[in-house]
Amino acid sequence: MVNIKNINTALEKFKDAAAKHTEATEQGDYKTANKCYGVIAKAVLFLKEQNEIQQLSVFLNHNSIGVCVWAATYLLPVKEREATQLLEQIAGGTGIHSFTANTTLREWRRGNLKL
């Protein structure tokens, strides 16, 4: 069980889970990816409850592409320009993370993402 009591813990849990989710996705390990998503979701919920979701901006330049994609995704409602620019850049590449970024952008623009 993930216990988050402050913003720094939420950010650390988000970063670690997003990085592990990335690795699991690349390896096709859906069980680990699903567990990591649960931690990501809890960290994001905590940050939203504290009105601090914009703190995820520190991860827009992270060395893990997956951490960047997750951060940009959850920043779309509050930092749309920066988040879409990063997702567009990633979407221009190849591989699963480019596909994810492209799909995220498409669904955001269609109004289908409820973040």
C-alpha positions, 0 to 999 in steps of 0.5 A: 500500500502506498502511503503519501503524506506530503508533496515530496513523497508524492513526487518521488513515488510518481517518478519511481512508479512512472520509471518502473511503468516505462520499463515494464511496458517496454518488457511487456510486463503488464502486471508490474505496469498495472501495479505502477499505474496504481501508484502513479494514480495515487500520487496524482490524486494526492497532488490534485487534492493539495492543488499542487499538480503543477509540481509535476513540471519538474519531470518534463525534462526527465531522462526517462521518456515514460516519466516525461509522458506521464507528467505531460499527460497529467499537466495537460489541464494546467500547463497545456502548451508545455505538455502538448509541445513535449507530447508532440515531440515524443509522438514524432518518434517511434515505438510504444512511447511515441504511440502513447504520446500520439494517442494521448494528444489525439484523445485530449484534443477530442475532449475524451481525457478526464484528468 
